[in-house]
Amino acid sequence: MEKDLVAVLGGGNGGHAVAANLALNGYKVNFFELPQFAESFERVLRTKEIRIDGVSIDGTAKLNLATTDIQQAIKNAEVLFVITPAFGHKAMAECCAPFVQDGQIIVLMPGSGGSLEFVKIFKQKKIKKEVAFAESCTLPYGARLKGSGHVSVLIHAVVLPTGVFPARKTDKVISKLKQFYPTITPAKDVLEAAINNPNPIVHPVATLLSATRIEHSKGEFYLYAEGMTPSVARAFESLNGERISLCKAMGYKLHHWDNLEFKNYSLGETEEECRYRILNTSMDAAFGKDGIYAGIKMKGPEHLKDRFITEDVPYGMVLLSTLGHLLGIPTPTHDAVIQLSSVINRTDYWKTGRGTKELGISRMDKQSLKKFLMHG
């Protein structure tokens, strides 16, 4: 491996932000996009530059390499950052599998369980290289492309829970990844990181409950500014309660929950009651006037086939629902949102989604699942 050489796989919003930030922080960055998306990646391929602004570093990043050749992109790279939507994980796993090298770390940001899809595909392809897998619960940044080769960062992740597969390699892998992102904190395993992804809790149900407004507005809709109401908060509360039940069964924790600050309890209120009120009911920690999303005027979604549904339902909610089935834990609110989303979009997300069966863990009981996650 070549010290300080990394590969960023995926040329979307997040990929541009990660590649630019790492390059401007002194790393040699190989930036890869799949050949079928080369046209939209043309400017970066030609200039090997990314313009970045916003709340992150402001400047023009010089890349070591920009390419649609996966073998060139990942050769001798210490870490492979996979920055794609969840539905892109399979394609990335299949294209990079023949060329991985011993000692590499493949980290999905975010993963939504996708690290286990990589593991399954590598096993099917009989890849024998000593590769560690990891996944974070979300991206390091909320970012949007402003044009070809130009990305703007809107928000930074406050804490970045990251799980490792097999989990016995956690200390070594997390130590390496923290060199790139100090906000990374170790999760118990990759499923804990997946469960900590807030998007499936927030996006789908808020979008569904705003369906008439979204369709009527014809694009002039702002989910965070308009869609976060007390009724929606009660739906979040129910979804999060189901998530907490899964965490208790697996011995997991919600890292954002544990890292909130509770300095101003109401009179007579315990810390646990304060956590419940802030995170599940009032949503002040995220959506209040001083919350992390308060300054973001992010338009959308413009329709019901936005990624807030088409990614977060089949690749987020289906995982939690099927994990609940494996563990014997009911998830009725998750199930209801999945079913209603399927009806509205005329797509069976139970069949097209990525649950425990697709990740190869549906026939395990809790103890064998924990053993698999720890040792591989």
C-alpha positions, -999 to 999 in steps of 0.1 A, spaced: 0 0 0 11 35 -7 10 57 24 -16 85 22 -31 73 -11 -68 68 -10 -95 60 -35 -129 76 -35 -154 55 -55 -186 73 -66 -189 107 -84 -220 121 -68 -226 148 -42 -209 130 -14 -181 116 -35 -171 151 -47 -171 164 -11 -151 136 3 -125 136 -25 -121 174 -24 -118 176 14 -92 148 16 -72 162 -13 -71 197 3 -61 180 36 -29 167 20 -40 131 9 -33 117 -26 -68 110 -39 -78 88 -68 -114 96 -78 -134 70 -96 -168 69 -113 -184 40 -131 -180 42 -169 -217 45 -176 -217 78 -158 -185 92 -175 -204 119 -193 -215 137 -161 -180 132 -147 -162 145 -179 -150 178 -164 -133 162 -134 -118 135 -157 -103 163 -179 -91 187 -152 -85 164 -122 -99 193 -101 -129 198 -78 -141 232 -67 -155 231 -31 -172 257 -9 -197 261 19 -191 253 55 -162 231 46 -128 239 31 -131 266 4 -108 260 -25 -99 240 -56 -87 205 -49 -61 188 -71 -66 151 -75 -39 125 -80 -61 107 -105 -96 109 -119 -107 78 -138 -133 53 -149 -108 25 -146 -114 7 -113 -81 -12 -114 -61 21 -117 -83 38 -91 -77 13 -63 -42 1 -70 -20 5 -38 -47 27 -21 -48 22 17 -85 30 20 -113 27 -5 -141 52 4 -173 39 -13 -196 70 -15 -227 59 -34 -264 55 -28 -271 21 -12 -284 9 -46 -250 14 -60 -231 -8 -36 -236 -40 -56 -221 -25 -87 -191 -11 -68 -185 -44 -51 -186 -64 -83 -163 -40 -102 -136 -37 -75 -136 -73 -62 -111 -86 -88 -86 -59 -81 -85 -55 -43 -53 -61 -25 -43 -75 9 -44 -50 37 -69 -26 21 -99 -11 40 -132 -7 22 -154 18 40 -190 26 29 -202 61 38 -230 55 46 -234 17 46 -270 8 55 -258 -27 59 -240 -26 25 -207 -38 39 -224 -72 43 -234 -71 7 -197 -65 -2 -188 -95 20 -214 -117 3 -203 -107 -32 -166 -112 -24 -174 -146 -10 -194 -155 -41 -165 -144 -63 -141 -164 -41 -119 -134 -33 -92 -145 -9 -75 -112 -2 -73 -100 34 -96 -70 32 -114 -53 61 -148 -37 56 -163 -8 74 -194 14 72 -205 46 88 -240 55 97 -241 86 74 -219 108 52 -193 131 68 -211 160 51 -244 170 37 -234 183 2 -249 192 -31 -233 196 -65 -236 231 -78 -223 222 -113 -198 199 -130 -169 195 -107 -183 220 -81 -197 209 -48 -210 229 -18 -210 215 17 -240 224 37 -234 206 70 -209 184 89 -217 152 107 -213 158 145 -205 122 153 -198 94 128 -205 59 143 -186 34 122 -187 -4 124 -161 -29 111 -164 -63 96 -152 -85 111 -156 -66 143 -125 -82 158 -105 -58 136 -123 -27 150 -95 -11 170 -70 -13 141 -94 -1 114 -110 27 134 -75 40 144 -67 43 107 -100 59 97 -98 85 124 -68 99 107 -91 110 79 -122 119 100 -116 125 138 -154 125 143 -154 87 136 -163 67 167 -164 29 169 -197 11 167 -200 -24 181 -202 -38 146 -215 -29 111 -252 -35 120 -250 -11 149 -237 15 124 -265 7 100 -292 11 127 -277 44 136 -285 59 102 -311 86 110 -324 89 74 -348 59 74 -364 73 106 -367 109 93 -371 110 55 -397 84 44 -425 91 69 -421 129 67 -422 126 29 -453 104 30 -471 126 54 -464 156 32 -474 138 0 -503 161 -10 -482 192 -3 -453 178 -24 -475 170 -54 -494 202 -52 -463 225 -49 -447 212 -81 -412 215 -67 -416 244 -43 -413 224 -11 -388 224 18 -391 192 39 -370 204 69 -388 238 70 -423 227 62 -426 190 69 -414 187 105 -447 191 125 -459 177 158 -478 149 140 -447 139 120 -427 140 153 -451 115 168 -444 92 138 -407 97 144 -412 88 180 -429 55 171 -402 45 145 -374 54 169 -391 33 196 -389 3 173 -353 11 166 -345 13 203 -361 -22 208 -337 -36 181 -308 -20 198 -317 -34 232 -320 -69 217 -285 -67 201 -268 -48 228 -264 -17 206 -267 20 214 -278 50 194 -247 72 192 -264 105 184 -287 98 214 -257 93 237 -239 124 224 -267 149 228 -261 175 255 -287 178 283 -278 209 302 -313 223 307 -337 197 321 -373 208 328 -382 210 364 -385 175 378 -374 159 346 -349 130 346 -321 128 320 -339 99 303 -372 119 301 -352 148 287 -336 126 260 -371 113 251 -386 148 249 -357 163 228 -350 135 204 -384 119 199 -410 146 206 -399 182 201 -369 173 178 -352 205 191 -318 188 188 -322 184 151 -349 207 138 -353 235 164 -342 271 159 -308 262 172 -307 227 157 -283 213 133 -307 217 103 -319 251 112 -298 271 88 -303 247 58 -328 258 31 -328 225 13 -355 223 -14 -373 190 -19 -383 164 -23 -401 173 -55 -419 140 -60 -426 107 -42 -400 88 -61 -372 109 -45 -343 90 -28 -360 99 6 -384 70 -4 -366 50 -31 -334 46 -11 -344 50 26 -373 26 24 -359 -4 6 -323 -1 19 -330 13 53 -365 5 66 -366 -30 51 -334 -39 68 -347 -28 102 -381 -45 96 -365 -78 86 -340 -77 114 -369 -72 137 -385 -104 122 -352 -123 128 -351 -112 164 -388 -116 171 -394 -79 176 -425 -63 160 -419 -32 138 -455 -22 129 -448 14 121 -418 5 99 -440 -21 82 -468 5 76 -445 30 60 -429 4 38 -463 -9 27 -477 26 20 -446 36 1 -449 5 -20 -486 13 -28 -479 49 -37 -449 42 -59 -463 9 -73 -432 -9 -63 -429 -38 -39 -401 -25 -17 -403 -58 3 -391 -76 -28 -368 -50 -43 -353 -40 -9 -321 -52 8 -331 -70 40 -315 -98 61 -321 -123 33 -302 -103 7 -274 -98 32 -271 -135 38 -280 -134 75 -318 -143 75 -312 -179 87 -291 -169 117 -303 -167 152 -292 -139 175 -261 -157 188 -249 -169 154 -255 -134 140 -233 -119 167 -206 -145 162 -206 -138 124 -204 -101 128 -175 -104 152 -154 -131 135 -167 -133 99 
